[in-house]
Amino acid sequence: MGIVPRFNEIADRYIAMFNEPDDGVRRRRVEELFTEDAVYIMFNNYPFVGHDAIFKQVTVSHRIYVPLGFRFASSHNAVGHHNLVRFGWVLLSADTGDADMMGSDVLVLAPDDRVSADYQFHDRVSSVPYDRLRPVDELFGDVLNADELARYREAFANVGRWRGAVASD
Amino acid sequence: MTDLNGFARQYIEVWNEPDADVRRASIAKLFAEDAVHFSPSQEVRGHDELAVRIENAYRQWVEPGEHVFRSQDNATGHHNVMRFNWGMVRQSDGETISVGFDLFVLAEDGRIQADYQFVDR
């Protein structure tokens, strides 16, 4: 197994996917970055498996934060070995430049250098008032099905229950 | 799993364990039979290779009596993954001279399926 080149470049591509405004381009970024059967695991959510599920979750993240003036940024501290990449990231407020959310990921790469597993941890949860966002049907109705919309509706309404949990399930 | 820090401490104690039989038994308790362990310089699979890997680290760092490994008790986890930091502490002055990070992917029985280790300094 060889050394994976350009760890920060992989992290940059990962982050750019979350900031990408165009749904079609974002979908292509998901397909370029992840294998068909990739798993993306974050706290407070079921594991997202495959391009469709990962695209939906990345799109949800984009549509929550970017319209509010936030942008995702890599911490440019990526390291790696074997088929592994580890890096930190922040969600930056356009108003203050402060980090509103922080976390890190360990990516497991397949032989074709796409991500086969993405293990994500949050060190700081966003201060965004999830219970005062626009209705989930307006935000995500064109992407998520009824069950998925119900799930986010419930999670956003009960933000106080999970915000303190940070990285715990 | 609820006691993530306890599990991390059990893992770290294997690296400090002087007795080969105890070390071997702890490896079997903590790791799945086909577990993988990737560190920056090592790639091992299964209990036999893990036992060699951990014994080598013990001989190099712990056996001379100069260092001991300690969990930093900051384990967090969700689903079947957990992460934590550890330090290698110099016995003479208690200074932490090396810090690392492990991410575990756990099997259904709670044992480690994959151990992705990074050394930060």
Interface residues (C-beta under 8 A of the other chain):
Chain A: M1 I41 M42 F43 N44 P47 V79 H81 H82 N83 L84 R86 V106 V108 A117 Y119 F121 V166 A167 S168 D169
Chain B: F38 S39 P40 S41 E43 T76 G77 H78 H79 N80 V81 R83 F101 L103 V105 Y116 F118
